């Protein structure tokens, strides 16, 4: 998408979106308000927006001279704006709130006020904002399935935490009994549903337990069944029967939900692999140490595949949140980690860095070097992740696969000071 810096007419549009409508304000380059409207979501709203642009921009207005500021970078509305040829800037809501402090410190908020602030931001601070990346259709597909898969995993974790709290209240022996099976596994949940109270669990036979483990293809079934049965028959403090029954009903509901989540997580995992492996960048990502199909899909999804999005390795590192920030004021000078970042990407990169310690001798040596400088575990891992992001950027830019010797050569043989 071409970037207009001031030549010719510009229309600046602030778009404050909601679930069913958009409040928009249209300005000219001087900041004069040309129009404000409340547009419905969908085709009708986009058509009315195009009418506003045509009315105030004239027939000779190039679509690239229409600049839109909006607080999201995804969805059919944003895609329609990009397809129209408009310059679209996705602006973080925190930036909008800080910008609005120029108008006053009361903290007042309105949809029309937000639309006005967004229009002002793309007019005044456009050079400091990030345009929405022009990711390919395949890249967008990877992002959808990778995020859905990770969200389901997070939801399973939250559901299990609720289940764990419930079991601790009335049936702590179950937590000990199913530890070896992985507490979120489907077979553990099936056993809990079969015997959700201490009394019924103590009556489970080894044959019944083994049957469930066999259905889920567990190894060492006999030994595991004996361990589970022994743990379930341990004595524990009891609760009144009606209270125990109520807790059991709650635990059963959580267990059934975890089983459903396990099923859908497995389905989405296959979708993630299918879409990721169909992407032309997949081989480059998979050549990197510590990256498999799932982590690779998550990293690609969050970085995107627009080749013009990151001007340098430093820009990619800054977006990843792996590079440090410097705070200097007066005699104070500190270097700190970035905590305002894309958490999905940060999680995937930390997983990659940890796995790379075994997969790459160069990565291990680099990590040990940071630790020798008295860096803590997390800071050293973050610095390794930062280095791996730079290597990935180089591989994507040159369209080459990762090479261990090339990646770490200047660290293995440092130049004299």
C-alpha positions in Angstrom: 0.0 0.0 0.0 1.4 3.4 -0.9 2.0 5.9 1.9 1.0 9.5 1.3 3.0 12.0 3.2 1.2 15.2 2.4 1.1 15.7 -1.4 -2.4 16.1 -2.7 -5.7 16.0 -0.8 -5.9 13.7 2.3 -9.0 12.6 4.1 -8.5 11.6 7.7 -11.1 9.3 9.2 -11.4 8.2 12.9 -13.4 5.0 13.3 -14.6 4.1 16.8 -16.0 0.6 16.3 -18.5 -1.3 18.4 -20.2 -4.7 17.9 -23.0 -3.4 15.7 -22.0 0.1 14.6 -19.1 2.5 13.9 -18.9 6.2 14.9 -16.7 8.0 12.3 -15.4 11.5 11.9 -13.9 12.8 8.6 -11.3 15.6 8.7 -9.3 17.4 6.1 -5.5 18.0 6.4 -6.0 21.1 8.4 -8.1 19.3 11.0 -11.4 20.8 10.0 -14.3 18.5 10.7 -16.0 17.6 7.4 -18.5 15.0 8.6 -19.5 12.7 11.5 -21.8 9.7 11.2 -23.0 6.6 12.9 -22.7 3.7 10.5 -24.1 0.2 10.8 -21.8 -2.8 10.8 -21.6 -4.8 7.6 -22.1 -4.1 3.9 -24.5 -1.2 4.4 -22.1 0.6 6.7 -19.1 0.3 4.4 -21.2 1.6 1.5 -22.2 4.6 3.5 -18.5 5.2 4.4 -17.6 5.1 0.7 -20.3 7.7 0.1 -18.8 10.0 2.7 -15.4 9.6 1.1 -16.7 10.3 -2.3 -18.8 13.3 -1.1 -15.8 15.1 0.6 -12.9 13.8 -1.5 -14.3 14.3 -4.9 -14.0 12.1 -8.0 -10.3 12.5 -8.4 -9.4 11.3 -4.8 -7.1 8.3 -4.9 -8.1 5.6 -2.3 -4.5 5.7 -1.0 -5.2 9.3 0.1 -7.8 8.1 2.6 -6.3 7.5 6.0 -8.3 5.6 8.6 -7.5 5.2 12.3 -9.2 2.3 14.1 -8.6 0.4 17.4 -8.3 -3.1 15.8 -6.3 -4.8 13.1 -8.7 -7.7 12.2 -12.2 -8.5 11.2 -14.2 -8.2 8.0 -14.6 -4.4 8.4 -10.8 -3.8 8.5 -10.3 -6.2 5.5 -12.9 -4.2 3.6 -11.1 -0.9 4.3 -7.8 -2.4 3.1 -9.4 -3.9 0.0 -10.7 -0.5 -0.8 -7.1 0.8 -1.0 -7.4 3.0 2.1 -4.4 3.4 4.5 -5.5 1.8 7.7 -3.7 2.3 11.0 -4.5 0.0 13.9 -4.1 2.0 17.1 -3.7 0.6 20.6 -6.5 1.8 22.9 -3.9 2.9 25.4 -2.4 5.2 22.9 -5.8 6.7 22.2 -6.4 7.3 25.9 -3.0 9.0 26.3 -3.6 11.1 23.2 -7.0 12.3 24.6 -5.3 13.7 27.6 -4.2 16.6 25.4 -7.9 17.7 25.4 -8.3 17.5 29.1 -7.6 15.4 32.2 -11.2 14.7 33.3 -11.1 11.2 31.7 -14.5 11.7 30.0 -15.3 9.2 27.3 -17.7 9.1 24.4 -17.8 7.3 21.0 -17.9 10.6 19.1 -14.9 11.8 21.2 -13.0 8.6 20.5 -13.6 9.0 16.7 -12.4 12.6 16.9 -9.2 11.5 18.7 -8.5 8.7 16.2 -8.9 11.2 13.3 -6.6 13.6 15.0 -4.0 10.9 15.7 -3.8 9.8 12.0 -3.5 13.4 11.0 -0.9 14.5 13.6 1.0 11.4 14.6 0.7 9.2 11.5 4.5 8.8 11.2 4.6 7.3 14.7 1.8 4.7 14.0 1.9 1.3 12.5 -0.2 0.6 9.4 -2.2 -2.7 9.4 0.0 -5.3 7.9 -0.9 -6.6 4.5 -0.7 -10.3 5.4 -1.5 -12.9 2.8 -4.7 -15.0 2.9 -2.7 -18.0 4.0 -1.0 -16.0 6.7 -4.4 -14.7 8.0 -5.7 -18.3 8.0 -2.7 -19.5 10.1 -3.4 -16.6 12.6 -7.0 -17.6 13.0 -6.4 -21.3 13.7 -3.3 -20.7 15.8 -5.0 -18.2 18.0 -8.2 -20.4 18.3 -6.0 -23.4 19.3 -4.1 -21.4 22.0 -7.3 -19.8 23.3 -8.9 -23.3 23.8 -5.8 -24.4 25.7 -6.0 -21.3 27.9 -9.7 -22.0 28.5 -8.9 -25.6 29.5 -6.3 -24.3 32.0 -8.9 -22.0 33.5 -11.5 -24.8 33.7 -9.0 -27.1 35.3 -8.1 -24.5 37.9 -11.8 -24.3 38.9 -12.0 -28.1 39.0 -8.8 -28.3 41.1 -10.2 -25.8 43.6 -13.4 -27.9 43.8 -11.6 -31.1 44.4 -9.4 -29.6 47.1 -12.6 -28.7 49.0 -14.1 -32.2 49.1 -11.9 -34.8 47.4 -8.2 -34.0 47.6 -7.3 -37.7 47.1 -8.3 -37.4 43.4 -5.6 -34.8 42.8 -3.0 -37.2 44.1 -4.5 -40.2 42.3 -4.6 -38.8 38.8 -1.3 -36.9 38.8 0.5 -39.6 36.9 -2.2 -39.5 34.2 -1.9 -35.8 33.7 -4.8 -34.1 35.5 -6.3 -32.6 32.3 -6.2 -35.8 30.4 -9.5 -37.3 29.1 -8.9 -40.7 30.9 -8.5 -39.0 34.2 -11.7 -37.0 33.6 -13.6 -40.1 32.7 -12.5 -41.8 35.9 -13.6 -38.8 37.9 -17.0 -38.8 36.2 -17.3 -42.5 36.9 -16.6 -42.0 40.6 -16.9 -38.3 41.6 -17.1 -38.9 45.4 -14.6 -40.4 47.8 -17.0 -43.3 48.6 -17.6 -44.3 45.0 -14.0 -43.8 44.1 -12.9 -46.2 46.8 -15.1 -48.9 45.3 -13.5 -48.6 41.8 -11.9 -52.0 40.9 -8.5 -52.3 39.2 -10.3 -53.9 36.2 -12.5 -50.8 35.8 -9.5 -48.4 36.0 -7.5 -50.5 33.6 -10.3 -50.6 31.1 -10.4 -46.8 30.9 -6.6 -46.6 30.6 -6.6 -49.3 27.9 -9.2 -47.3 25.9 -6.8 -44.4 25.9 -3.8 -46.5 25.0 -1.8 -45.8 28.2 1.5 -47.6 28.7 2.2 -49.5 32.0 -1.6 -49.7 32.6 -1.4 -52.3 35.3 1.1 -50.3 37.4 -0.8 -47.0 36.8 -4.1 -48.7 37.7 -2.7 -50.0 41.0 -1.3 -46.5 41.9 -4.6 -44.8 41.1 -6.6 -47.4 43.1 -4.3 -47.1 46.1 -4.5 -43.3 46.1 -8.3 -43.3 45.8 -8.6 -45.6 48.8 -6.6 -43.4 51.2 -8.5 -42.1 54.2 -9.5 -38.4 54.2 -11.6 -36.0 56.1 -15.2 -36.2 54.9 -18.1 -33.7 54.4 -21.8 -34.2 55.0 -23.4 -36.3 52.2 -25.5 -33.6 50.7 -22.5 -31.2 50.5 -20.4 -33.9 49.0 -23.0 -34.6 46.3 -23.2 -31.0 45.4 -19.4 -30.7 45.0 -19.5 -33.9 43.0 -22.1 -32.4 40.6 -19.9 -29.3 40.1 -16.7 -31.4 39.6 -18.5 -33.6 37.0 -19.6 -30.6 35.1 -16.0 -29.3 34.9 -14.7 -32.7 34.0 -17.2 -33.0 31.1 -16.2 -29.5 29.9 -12.5 -30.5 30.0 -13.2 -33.6 27.9 -15.0 -31.5 25.3 -12.1 -29.0 25.3 -9.6 -31.8 24.8 -11.5 -33.0 21.8 -11.6 -29.6 20.2 -8.0 -28.8 21.0 -7.0 -32.0 19.1 -9.2 -31.0 16.2 -7.7 -27.5 16.1 -4.2 -28.8 16.4 -4.6 -30.6 13.1 -6.0 -27.5 11.5 -3.0 -25.5 12.8 -0.6 -28.0 11.3 -2.4 -28.2 8.0 -2.6 -24.4 7.4 0.9 -23.8 8.7 2.5 -26.4 6.5 0.7 -25.0 3.5 2.4 -21.6 4.1 5.5 -20.9 1.9 7.4 -19.6 5.0 6.8 -22.8 7.0 10.1 -24.5 6.0 12.1 -21.5 7.1 10.4 -21.4 10.5 10.8 -25.1 11.0 14.5 -24.9 10.2 14.9 -22.6 13.3 16.0 -24.4 16.5 13.3 -24.9 19.1 10.4 -24.5 16.7 8.0 -27.2 15.8 4.7 -27.0 13.9 2.6 -25.5 16.7 5.1 -23.0 18.0 6.1 -22.1 14.4 2.5 -21.5 13.5 2.0 -19.2 16.5 5.2 -17.2 15.8 4.2 -16.8 12.1 0.7 -15.9 13.1 1.7 -13.1 15.4 4.6 -11.7 13.2 2.5 -12.0 10.0 4.0 -12.5 6.6 3.9 -9.0 5.2 7.5 -8.6 3.9 7.4 -4.8 4.3 6.1 -4.7 7.9 9.5 -4.8 9.6 12.2 -2.5 8.2 15.0 -4.2 10.2 15.7 -6.9 12.7 15.5 -4.3 15.4 12.0 -3.4 14.4 10.9 -7.1 14.6 12.6 -7.4 18.0 10.8 -4.3 19.3 7.5 -5.7 18.1 8.3 -9.1 19.7 9.0 -7.4 23.0 12.3 -9.3 23.4 14.5 -6.2 23.1 15.1 -4.1 26.2 14.0 -0.5 26.7 16.2 2.3 28.1 15.0 4.8 30.6 17.3 7.7 31.0 16.4 10.8 33.1 18.9 13.1 34.8 21.5 10.8 36.6 19.2 7.8 36.3 19.9 5.3 33.5 18.3 1.9 33.5 17.7 -0.9 31.0 14.5 -2.8 31.5 12.5 -5.6 29.9 9.4 -4.7 27.8 6.2 -5.7 29.5 3.8 -4.0 27.1 3.9 -6.5 24.3 2.0 -9.2 22.3 1.6 -11.8 25.0 0.8 -14.6 22.5 4.0 -13.9 20.6 6.1 -13.6 23.8 4.8 -16.9 25.1 5.7 -18.7 21.8 9.2 -17.1 21.7 9.9 -18.1 25.2 8.9 -21.7 24.4 11.2 -21.6 21.4 14.1 -20.2 23.4 13.7 -22.9 26.1 13.6 -25.7 23.5 16.5 -24.3 21.6 18.8 -24.9 24.6 18.8 -28.5 23.7 18.5 -28.2 19.9 21.3 -25.7 19.3 24.8 -25.8 20.7 25.2 -22.1 19.7 22.0 -21.2 21.6 23.1 -23.1 24.7 26.5 -21.3 24.6 24.9 -17.9 24.2 22.5 -18.6 27.1 25.3 -19.8 29.3 27.3 -16.7 28.5 24.4 -14.5 29.7 24.1 -16.6 32.9 27.8 -16.2 33.5 27.2 -12.4 33.5 24.9 -13.0 36.4 21.7 -12.6 34.4 18.7 -14.4 35.9 17.0 -17.4 34.2 14.2 -15.3 32.6 16.4 -12.4 31.5 18.9 -14.8 29.9 16.2 -16.7 28.2 14.7 -13.5 26.9 18.1 -12.4 25.5 18.4 -15.7 23.8 14.9 -15.2 22.3 15.9 -11.7 21.2 18.9 -13.2 19.4 16.7 -15.9 17.8 14.2 -13.3 16.5 17.1 -11.5 14.8 18.3 -14.7 13.2 14.7 -15.5 12.0 14.5 -12.0 10.5 17.6 -12.6 8.5 16.4 -16.0 7.3 13.1 -14.6 6.1 14.7 -11.6 4.5 17.2 -13.7 2.5 14.8 -16.7 2.0 17.3 -19.1 3.5 17.1 -21.8 6.1 18.7 -21.6 9.5 22.4 -22.6 9.6 24.0 -23.3 13.0 27.5 -22.2 12.0 26.4 -19.0 10.3 24.0 -18.0 13.1 26.5 -18.1 15.9 29.9 -17.6 14.1 30.5 -14.1 15.5 29.7 -15.3 19.0 32.0 -18.2 18.8 34.9 -16.1 17.5 34.4 -12.5 18.9 36.4 -9.7 17.4 39.0 -8.1 19.6 38.0 -4.8 21.2 
